[in-house]
Amino acid sequence: MKKIIPSNPLLIAACGPQFYLPETKDRPAQIVVSTYTQDGCIEELQEEAKRRGVAFRLKSVETDLGWEIFLFPFYKGYKCTGEVTGPLKQ
């Protein structure tokens, strides 16, 4: 008999979005990260772009600090989006 372990909703809330959206005919590729602070968001975006070997242009920095602020330190309230402009120049 298999045991089912319920997932903890706080752990799910702790995982903020961090992903790469591939290029389409309508828009360039994008990198999206989330962090606790605005400065941290931009730094994380720079690190992710460096890991992927691409250059980017900052498209937006958004914050969603409504009632979710009560989930701190589990909720990452800043989301940065960067548009990939090409390969990283050495």
C-alpha positions as CSV (number, residue, x, y, z in Angstrom):
1,M,0.0,0.0,0.0
2,K,1.4,3.4,-1.0
3,K,1.3,6.3,1.5
4,I,0.1,9.6,0.2
5,I,1.9,12.6,1.7
6,P,-0.1,15.8,1.4
7,S,1.9,18.8,0.1
8,N,2.3,21.8,2.3
9,P,0.6,24.9,0.7
10,L,3.3,27.2,2.3
11,L,6.0,25.4,0.5
12,I,4.1,25.9,-2.8
13,A,3.7,29.6,-2.0
14,A,7.5,29.9,-1.4
15,C,8.3,28.9,-4.9
16,G,8.1,32.1,-7.0
17,P,8.1,32.1,-10.7
18,Q,11.5,31.8,-12.4
19,F,11.3,30.7,-16.0
20,Y,12.4,31.2,-19.6
21,L,9.8,31.9,-22.3
22,P,11.1,31.0,-25.7
23,E,10.9,33.3,-28.7
24,T,7.8,33.4,-30.8
25,K,7.0,35.2,-34.0
26,D,5.1,37.8,-31.9
27,R,7.7,38.5,-29.2
28,P,11.3,37.9,-28.2
29,A,12.4,35.4,-25.7
30,Q,11.9,36.5,-22.1
31,I,13.4,35.6,-18.7
32,V,11.1,36.0,-15.6
33,V,12.3,35.8,-12.0
34,S,10.9,36.7,-8.7
35,T,12.5,37.8,-5.4
36,Y,11.8,39.5,-2.1
37,T,13.3,42.9,-3.1
38,Q,13.5,45.1,-6.2
39,D,17.3,45.2,-6.2
40,G,17.4,41.4,-5.7
41,C,15.0,41.0,-8.6
42,I,17.3,42.8,-11.0
43,E,20.4,41.0,-9.7
44,E,18.7,37.6,-10.1
45,L,17.6,38.5,-13.6
46,Q,21.3,39.4,-14.4
47,E,22.5,36.1,-13.0
48,E,19.9,34.0,-14.8
49,A,20.8,35.8,-18.1
50,K,24.5,35.1,-17.5
51,R,23.8,31.4,-16.8
52,R,21.9,31.2,-20.0
53,G,24.6,33.1,-21.9
54,V,22.3,35.8,-23.2
55,A,22.1,39.6,-23.1
56,F,18.8,41.1,-22.0
57,R,16.9,44.4,-21.7
58,L,14.8,45.0,-18.6
59,K,11.2,45.1,-19.6
60,S,9.4,45.4,-16.3
61,V,9.6,45.2,-12.5
62,E,6.3,44.5,-10.9
63,T,5.2,44.2,-7.3
64,D,2.3,42.4,-5.8
65,L,2.3,43.2,-2.2
66,G,-1.3,43.0,-1.3
67,W,-2.5,40.5,1.4
68,E,0.4,38.2,0.3
69,I,2.8,40.4,2.4
70,F,1.6,38.4,5.4
71,L,3.2,35.3,3.8
72,F,6.6,36.8,4.2
73,P,9.2,35.2,4.2
74,F,7.5,32.6,2.0
75,Y,6.1,35.0,-0.7
76,K,8.4,36.7,-3.2
77,G,6.6,39.9,-4.1
78,Y,8.7,41.3,-6.9
79,K,8.7,40.0,-10.5
80,C,11.2,41.1,-13.1
81,T,10.9,40.4,-16.8
82,G,13.8,40.8,-19.2
83,E,13.6,40.5,-23.0
84,V,16.5,38.5,-24.5
85,T,18.4,40.7,-27.0
86,G,20.9,38.2,-28.2
87,P,23.9,36.1,-27.1
88,L,26.1,37.4,-24.3
89,K,29.1,39.4,-25.7
90,Q,32.4,38.3,-24.2
